[in-house]
C-alpha cells in the first residue's frame, strides 16, 4: 500500500493538525500526494539526522507519537500497537 493511499484512507478526528509520518525515506514516498496534502505533512529530514542510529531515530518518532493528539498505524507494527495502547485507541489503517 503506497503512502498516498494510506493518507487518503486515514480520517483524523481533527484534520487541522499537521500529520507526522514516522517512517524512513518519507520524501521519496510522497509521490502521488496532492499539494494540499503535502502542506499538512511533517517528517524527519534524514540528512539532518545522519549521525543518529536507528534506535535514536525511532525514539524521536516514539516521543512525537506519544504526545500526539491521535495516532494511526499498521496492525502488524509493534510500534503502532504501543502508541495505540498509550492513546487507548485502535487506529489501524490495515
N, C-alpha and C positions, 0 to 999 in steps of 0.2 A: 504494500500500500504506500503510495507516494505521500510526501509531507503535505502537498497541496490538497490531496484527497482527505487526509486526516483533519487539516484545518477547516475544510468545508463541512466535514461531518460533525465536529465537536461544536456544541452550542453552549457557550458560557452563560451563566446567570447574569453577569454584569459584563456586557461586551464593550464597555467604555474603558476598561483596563487594558493595558498592554499585555501581550501574550509572550511569556518567556519560554523558549524551546531549549530543553536540556538534552542536547544531542551533540554528536560530533559532526563536523563539516556541514553545518546548517546552511551556510551561504550557498553551497553548491546544490542543496536540496530544495531551494526556494523556487526553482524553475516551475513555471505554471501558475504561480500565485499572482493575483492581480495587484495593482499598485496600492489600492486602499488597504488590502490585507497586509502588504509589506510594511506599511506605515505603523501597523499595530504590533509588529514582531520585534522582540528583543532576543539576543543570543550572545554567547561568548565569542569574542574575537580571538580565535585560536592563535593568531600571531602574537597577540599581547600576552598570552599565557604559555608560550612555548617552553619556558623554563620550569613549568609545573608538571608534576607527574599525573598519571591517570587518576589516582586516588584524590589528589588535591583538587583537580578539576571537578570530580564527582562530588566532593564536599561542597564546593561552591554551588553546584546545581541543587544539592540537598538543602542547603540553607535557604536558598531562594524559594524552593518548593515548600519548605516548612513554614515560611512566613507569608506565603501567597494566599490570596483570597480564595482561590479554587485551583485544584489540580486535576489533570486528566492524564491517563497513561495506558500502556499496553498491559493487558491482563497477565501476560507471561513474565512481566518485568517485576522483580522483587523491589526495585527502586520505586516503581509506581505503586506497588502494593503497600509499601511502608508509608509513603506520602498520603495515599488514600486513607490508610488506617489512622494516621495522625489527624487528618481532617474529618474523620468519621464519615467518609463518603465512599461511593462505589462507582467512580467515574472512570470507565474504561472505554476506549474507542474501538477495541477489538479484543 
